[in-house]
Amino acid sequence: MADDTMRLAVLIDADNAQPAIIADLMSEIAKLGAAIVKRIYGDFTSQNLKSWSAVARDHSIQPIQQFANTVGKNASDSALIIDAMDLLHTKKFDGFCIVSSDSDFTRLATRVREDGLLVFGFGEKKTPKSFVAACNRFIYTEILRDRPAGPSKSTAEIKDSSLLALLRDAVEDSADDDGWAALQLIGQLLNKRRPDFDTRSFGYRNLSSLVEATGRFDLERRGKKGSPQHVFVRAKAAGRRAG
């Protein structure tokens, strides 16, 4: 393993995740780093969670059995949190992936970040904003499940005032004296301000394509021929805006 590969602990709340997304979920996590620990929590004797057995086995995810001793009480949440704190204190990890749409993990995400580790949340769009905001980055599982082949949003949605304002502010706050901002810095700032910001929500695979589709920004690719190109962005002058 390369020294700069992020070591991750993946903790899944089986009651708040779907087996159908696990293959895409693990592929997404592989882009972030190496999943050193993979555990899933739930009462796997219940009919609702039996479909997890084969999925967990196929992806080498360790099931942590938690019997539902009391109706209406979720023992799985407590077990996940206790394990997370034990893993945190080993000092062996760079980040945690918490897979759940449950706001009960908000404090856990905050606590992990207080120790300087990264937290990546994965959950459905119904996930409470408190948990989303507590993560360094939050990825909606609907994006992983749908995976559009190309732009799927209307021009009106791409040019929505809230999206344009978010992009414009990120460009302005990252720009040099000439108004140009490195796309990489823009992306980092967007994720800090909106942990759930994801270009795939708008049908675009990367930020440069989304920014260009708005028609409100100039894009310039810099670098020597044959070398990696670096993209820079600048807000268009009012008279040169497309659309």
PAGU-35446 format. One record per residue (C-alpha): residue number from 1; x, y, z. Coordinates in nm, 2 decimals. Example, Ala and Ser with C-alpha at 12.3 -4.5 7.8 and 13.67 -1.06 7.14 Angstrom:
2
<r i="1" u="1.23" v="-0.45" w="0.78"/>
<r i="2" u="1.37" v="-0.11" w="0.71"/>
// end
This chain:
243
<r i="1" u="0.00" v="0.00" w="0.00"/>
<r i="2" u="0.13" v="0.34" w="-0.09"/>
<r i="3" u="0.22" v="0.57" w="0.20"/>
<r i="4" u="-0.02" v="0.83" w="0.09"/>
<r i="5" u="-0.32" v="0.60" w="0.06"/>
<r i="6" u="-0.59" v="0.69" w="0.30"/>
<r i="7" u="-0.67" v="0.41" w="0.55"/>
<r i="8" u="-1.05" v="0.40" w="0.61"/>
<r i="9" u="-1.29" v="0.23" w="0.85"/>
<r i="10" u="-1.62" v="0.15" w="0.68"/>
<r i="11" u="-1.91" v="0.12" w="0.92"/>
<r i="12" u="-2.26" v="0.04" w="0.77"/>
<r i="13" u="-2.59" v="0.07" w="0.95"/>
<r i="14" u="-2.79" v="-0.21" w="0.79"/>
<r i="15" u="-3.12" v="-0.07" w="0.90"/>
<r i="16" u="-3.05" v="0.25" w="0.70"/>
<r i="17" u="-2.88" v="0.12" w="0.39"/>
<r i="18" u="-2.98" v="-0.09" w="0.09"/>
<r i="19" u="-2.79" v="-0.41" w="-0.02"/>
<r i="20" u="-2.84" v="-0.30" w="-0.39"/>
<r i="21" u="-2.60" v="-0.01" w="-0.36"/>
<r i="22" u="-2.31" v="-0.19" w="-0.19"/>
<r i="23" u="-2.11" v="-0.27" w="-0.51"/>
<r i="24" u="-2.12" v="0.09" w="-0.62"/>
<r i="25" u="-2.06" v="0.21" w="-0.26"/>
<r i="26" u="-1.74" v="0.01" w="-0.23"/>
<r i="27" u="-1.62" v="0.13" w="-0.57"/>
<r i="28" u="-1.68" v="0.49" w="-0.45"/>
<r i="29" u="-1.49" v="0.43" w="-0.13"/>
<r i="30" u="-1.20" v="0.27" w="-0.33"/>
<r i="31" u="-1.16" v="0.61" w="-0.49"/>
<r i="32" u="-1.11" v="0.77" w="-0.15"/>
<r i="33" u="-0.86" v="0.52" w="-0.01"/>
<r i="34" u="-0.82" v="0.16" w="0.13"/>
<r i="35" u="-1.10" v="0.01" w="0.33"/>
<r i="36" u="-0.90" v="-0.15" w="0.61"/>
<r i="37" u="-1.20" v="-0.23" w="0.83"/>
<r i="38" u="-1.55" v="-0.31" w="0.68"/>
<r i="39" u="-1.83" v="-0.38" w="0.93"/>
<r i="40" u="-2.21" v="-0.39" w="0.90"/>
<r i="41" u="-2.44" v="-0.37" w="1.20"/>
<r i="42" u="-2.79" v="-0.51" w="1.25"/>
<r i="43" u="-3.02" v="-0.79" w="1.36"/>
<r i="44" u="-2.95" v="-1.03" w="1.08"/>
<r i="45" u="-3.20" v="-1.28" w="1.23"/>
<r i="46" u="-3.48" v="-1.05" w="1.12"/>
<r i="47" u="-3.66" v="-1.10" w="0.79"/>
<r i="48" u="-3.58" v="-0.74" w="0.68"/>
<r i="49" u="-3.21" v="-0.79" w="0.69"/>
<r i="50" u="-3.17" v="-1.14" w="0.56"/>
<r i="51" u="-3.08" v="-1.01" w="0.21"/>
<r i="52" u="-2.76" v="-0.87" w="0.36"/>
<r i="53" u="-2.60" v="-1.21" w="0.42"/>
<r i="54" u="-2.48" v="-1.28" w="0.07"/>
<r i="55" u="-2.39" v="-0.92" w="0.00"/>
<r i="56" u="-2.17" v="-0.89" w="0.31"/>
<r i="57" u="-2.00" v="-1.22" w="0.23"/>
<r i="58" u="-1.93" v="-1.12" w="-0.13"/>
<r i="59" u="-1.77" v="-0.79" w="-0.03"/>
<r i="60" u="-1.58" v="-0.93" w="0.28"/>
<r i="61" u="-1.79" v="-0.71" w="0.51"/>
<r i="62" u="-1.80" v="-0.84" w="0.87"/>
<r i="63" u="-2.15" v="-0.87" w="1.01"/>
<r i="64" u="-2.19" v="-0.75" w="1.37"/>
<r i="65" u="-2.50" v="-0.91" w="1.51"/>
<r i="66" u="-2.71" v="-0.70" w="1.74"/>
<r i="67" u="-3.04" v="-0.86" w="1.86"/>
<r i="68" u="-3.34" v="-0.63" w="1.88"/>
<r i="69" u="-3.41" v="-0.69" w="2.25"/>
<r i="70" u="-3.65" v="-0.40" w="2.29"/>
<r i="71" u="-3.91" v="-0.29" w="2.03"/>
<r i="72" u="-3.84" v="0.06" w="1.91"/>
<r i="73" u="-3.48" v="0.07" w="2.03"/>
<r i="74" u="-3.20" v="0.03" w="1.78"/>
<r i="75" u="-2.91" v="-0.15" w="1.95"/>
<r i="76" u="-2.71" v="-0.14" w="1.62"/>
<r i="77" u="-2.66" v="0.23" w="1.64"/>
<r i="78" u="-2.49" v="0.20" w="1.98"/>
<r i="79" u="-2.27" v="-0.09" w="1.87"/>
<r i="80" u="-2.16" v="0.10" w="1.57"/>
<r i="81" u="-2.07" v="0.41" w="1.77"/>
<r i="82" u="-1.88" v="0.21" w="2.04"/>
<r i="83" u="-1.68" v="0.03" w="1.77"/>
<r i="84" u="-1.61" v="0.36" w="1.59"/>
<r i="85" u="-1.47" v="0.51" w="1.91"/>
<r i="86" u="-1.25" v="0.19" w="1.97"/>
<r i="87" u="-1.12" v="0.22" w="1.62"/>
<r i="88" u="-1.06" v="0.59" w="1.66"/>
<r i="89" u="-0.84" v="0.53" w="1.96"/>
<r i="90" u="-0.62" v="0.28" w="1.78"/>
<r i="91" u="-0.48" v="0.58" w="1.58"/>
<r i="92" u="-0.45" v="0.35" w="1.27"/>
<r i="93" u="-0.70" v="0.53" w="1.05"/>
<r i="94" u="-0.71" v="0.85" w="0.84"/>
<r i="95" u="-1.09" v="0.86" w="0.80"/>
<r i="96" u="-1.42" v="0.69" w="0.86"/>
<r i="97" u="-1.70" v="0.61" w="0.61"/>
<r i="98" u="-2.04" v="0.60" w="0.79"/>
<r i="99" u="-2.31" v="0.45" w="0.58"/>
<r i="100" u="-2.65" v="0.56" w="0.71"/>
<r i="101" u="-2.93" v="0.81" w="0.67"/>
<r i="102" u="-2.98" v="0.83" w="1.05"/>
<r i="103" u="-2.91" v="1.16" w="1.23"/>
<r i="104" u="-2.81" v="0.96" w="1.54"/>
<r i="105" u="-2.46" v="0.96" w="1.39"/>
<r i="106" u="-2.42" v="1.33" w="1.38"/>
<r i="107" u="-2.23" v="1.35" w="1.71"/>
<r i="108" u="-2.01" v="1.06" w="1.61"/>
<r i="109" u="-1.91" v="1.23" w="1.29"/>
<r i="110" u="-1.83" v="1.55" w="1.48"/>
<r i="111" u="-1.63" v="1.36" w="1.74"/>
<r i="112" u="-1.42" v="1.18" w="1.48"/>
<r i="113" u="-1.34" v="1.51" w="1.31"/>
<r i="114" u="-1.24" v="1.67" w="1.64"/>
<r i="115" u="-0.95" v="1.42" w="1.64"/>
<r i="116" u="-0.84" v="1.54" w="1.30"/>
<r i="117" u="-0.98" v="1.25" w="1.09"/>
<r i="118" u="-1.19" v="1.28" w="0.78"/>
<r i="119" u="-1.55" v="1.16" w="0.78"/>
<r i="120" u="-1.73" v="1.05" w="0.46"/>
<r i="121" u="-2.10" v="1.00" w="0.50"/>
<r i="122" u="-2.32" v="0.80" w="0.26"/>
<r i="123" u="-2.70" v="0.80" w="0.28"/>
<r i="124" u="-3.02" v="0.88" w="0.10"/>
<r i="125" u="-3.14" v="1.23" w="0.02"/>
<r i="126" u="-3.38" v="1.20" w="0.32"/>
<r i="127" u="-3.07" v="1.22" w="0.55"/>
<r i="128" u="-3.12" v="1.51" w="0.80"/>
<r i="129" u="-2.90" v="1.81" w="0.73"/>
<r i="130" u="-2.74" v="1.78" w="1.07"/>
<r i="131" u="-2.56" v="1.46" w="0.98"/>
<r i="132" u="-2.47" v="1.59" w="0.63"/>
<r i="133" u="-2.32" v="1.90" w="0.77"/>
<r i="134" u="-2.12" v="1.70" w="1.03"/>
<r i="135" u="-1.93" v="1.52" w="0.76"/>
<r i="136" u="-1.63" v="1.64" w="0.55"/>
<r i="137" u="-1.81" v="1.51" w="0.25"/>
<r i="138" u="-2.15" v="1.35" w="0.21"/>
<r i="139" u="-2.25" v="1.14" w="-0.09"/>
<r i="140" u="-2.61" v="1.05" w="-0.17"/>
<r i="141" u="-2.66" v="0.69" w="-0.25"/>
<r i="142" u="-2.92" v="0.77" w="-0.51"/>
<r i="143" u="-2.63" v="0.91" w="-0.72"/>
<r i="144" u="-2.45" v="0.58" w="-0.69"/>
<r i="145" u="-2.76" v="0.38" w="-0.78"/>
<r i="146" u="-2.88" v="0.59" w="-1.08"/>
<r i="147" u="-2.54" v="0.68" w="-1.24"/>
<r i="148" u="-2.67" v="0.88" w="-1.53"/>
<r i="149" u="-2.48" v="0.84" w="-1.86"/>
<r i="150" u="-2.49" v="1.21" w="-1.94"/>
<r i="151" u="-2.64" v="1.54" w="-1.84"/>
<r i="152" u="-2.99" v="1.48" w="-1.70"/>
<r i="153" u="-3.09" v="1.82" w="-1.57"/>
<r i="154" u="-3.27" v="2.08" w="-1.76"/>
<r i="155" u="-3.10" v="2.41" w="-1.86"/>
<r i="156" u="-3.32" v="2.59" w="-1.60"/>
<r i="157" u="-3.19" v="2.36" w="-1.32"/>
<r i="158" u="-2.83" v="2.40" w="-1.43"/>
<r i="159" u="-2.88" v="2.78" w="-1.42"/>
<r i="160" u="-3.07" v="2.79" w="-1.10"/>
<r i="161" u="-2.98" v="3.10" w="-0.90"/>
<r i="162" u="-2.87" v="2.91" w="-0.59"/>
<r i="163" u="-2.63" v="2.69" w="-0.78"/>
<r i="164" u="-2.49" v="2.99" w="-0.98"/>
<r i="165" u="-2.45" v="3.18" w="-0.66"/>
<r i="166" u="-2.26" v="2.89" w="-0.50"/>
<r i="167" u="-2.03" v="2.85" w="-0.80"/>
<r i="168" u="-1.98" v="3.23" w="-0.83"/>
<r i="169" u="-1.88" v="3.27" w="-0.47"/>
<r i="170" u="-1.64" v="2.98" w="-0.48"/>
<r i="171" u="-1.47" v="3.12" w="-0.79"/>
<r i="172" u="-1.45" v="3.47" w="-0.65"/>
<r i="173" u="-1.31" v="3.35" w="-0.32"/>
<r i="174" u="-1.04" v="3.14" w="-0.49"/>
<r i="175" u="-0.95" v="3.38" w="-0.76"/>
<r i="176" u="-0.62" v="3.57" w="-0.81"/>
<r i="177" u="-0.59" v="3.94" w="-0.90"/>
<r i="178" u="-0.69" v="3.87" w="-1.26"/>
<r i="179" u="-1.01" v="3.69" w="-1.15"/>
<r i="180" u="-0.89" v="3.34" w="-1.25"/>
<r i="181" u="-0.93" v="3.05" w="-1.00"/>
<r i="182" u="-0.79" v="2.70" w="-1.02"/>
<r i="183" u="-1.07" v="2.45" w="-1.06"/>
<r i="184" u="-0.91" v="2.22" w="-0.79"/>
<r i="185" u="-0.93" v="2.50" w="-0.53"/>
<r i="186" u="-1.29" v="2.58" w="-0.64"/>
<r i="187" u="-1.39" v="2.21" w="-0.58"/>
<r i="188" u="-1.22" v="2.20" w="-0.24"/>
<r i="189" u="-1.40" v="2.52" w="-0.13"/>
<r i="190" u="-1.74" v="2.39" w="-0.26"/>
<r i="191" u="-1.70" v="2.07" w="-0.05"/>
<r i="192" u="-1.61" v="2.27" w="0.26"/>
<r i="193" u="-1.92" v="2.49" w="0.22"/>
<r i="194" u="-2.16" v="2.21" w="0.10"/>
<r i="195" u="-2.05" v="1.86" w="0.21"/>
<r i="196" u="-2.32" v="1.71" w="-0.01"/>
<r i="197" u="-2.22" v="1.91" w="-0.33"/>
<r i="198" u="-2.17" v="1.65" w="-0.61"/>
<r i="199" u="-2.17" v="1.73" w="-0.98"/>
<r i="200" u="-2.34" v="1.40" w="-1.05"/>
<r i="201" u="-2.65" v="1.54" w="-0.88"/>
<r i="202" u="-2.68" v="1.76" w="-1.19"/>
<r i="203" u="-2.59" v="1.48" w="-1.44"/>
<r i="204" u="-2.22" v="1.58" w="-1.49"/>
<r i="205" u="-1.93" v="1.36" w="-1.41"/>
<r i="206" u="-1.69" v="1.64" w="-1.32"/>
<r i="207" u="-1.69" v="2.00" w="-1.21"/>
<r i="208" u="-1.54" v="2.15" w="-1.53"/>
<r i="209" u="-1.83" v="2.02" w="-1.74"/>
<r i="210" u="-2.09" v="2.15" w="-1.49"/>
<r i="211" u="-1.93" v="2.50" w="-1.47"/>
<r i="212" u="-1.90" v="2.52" w="-1.85"/>
<r i="213" u="-2.27" v="2.41" w="-1.89"/>
<r i="214" u="-2.39" v="2.71" w="-1.69"/>
<r i="215" u="-2.26" v="2.95" w="-1.96"/>
<r i="216" u="-2.15" v="3.20" w="-1.69"/>
<r i="217" u="-1.78" v="3.12" w="-1.67"/>
<r i="218" u="-1.47" v="3.12" w="-1.89"/>
<r i="219" u="-1.26" v="2.81" w="-1.87"/>
<r i="220" u="-0.89" v="2.80" w="-1.96"/>
<r i="221" u="-0.67" v="2.50" w="-1.97"/>
<r i="222" u="-0.30" v="2.56" w="-1.89"/>
<r i="223" u="0.01" v="2.34" w="-1.91"/>
<r i="224" u="0.27" v="2.22" w="-2.16"/>
<r i="225" u="0.16" v="2.00" w="-2.44"/>
<r i="226" u="0.18" v="1.64" w="-2.34"/>
<r i="227" u="0.16" v="1.73" w="-1.97"/>
<r i="228" u="-0.14" v="1.73" w="-1.74"/>
<r i="229" u="-0.36" v="2.02" w="-1.80"/>
<r i="230" u="-0.48" v="2.25" w="-1.52"/>
<r i="231" u="-0.82" v="2.41" w="-1.55"/>
<r i="232" u="-0.88" v="2.77" w="-1.44"/>
<r i="233" u="-1.21" v="2.94" w="-1.42"/>
<r i="234" u="-1.32" v="3.31" w="-1.43"/>
<r i="235" u="-1.67" v="3.46" w="-1.42"/>
<r i="236" u="-1.77" v="3.60" w="-1.76"/>
<r i="237" u="-1.83" v="3.97" w="-1.80"/>
<r i="238" u="-2.21" v="4.05" w="-1.81"/>
<r i="239" u="-2.20" v="4.13" w="-2.18"/>
<r i="240" u="-2.04" v="3.79" w="-2.26"/>
<r i="241" u="-2.27" v="3.55" w="-2.07"/>
<r i="242" u="-2.43" v="3.27" w="-2.27"/>
<r i="243" u="-2.80" v="3.23" w="-2.24"/>
// end
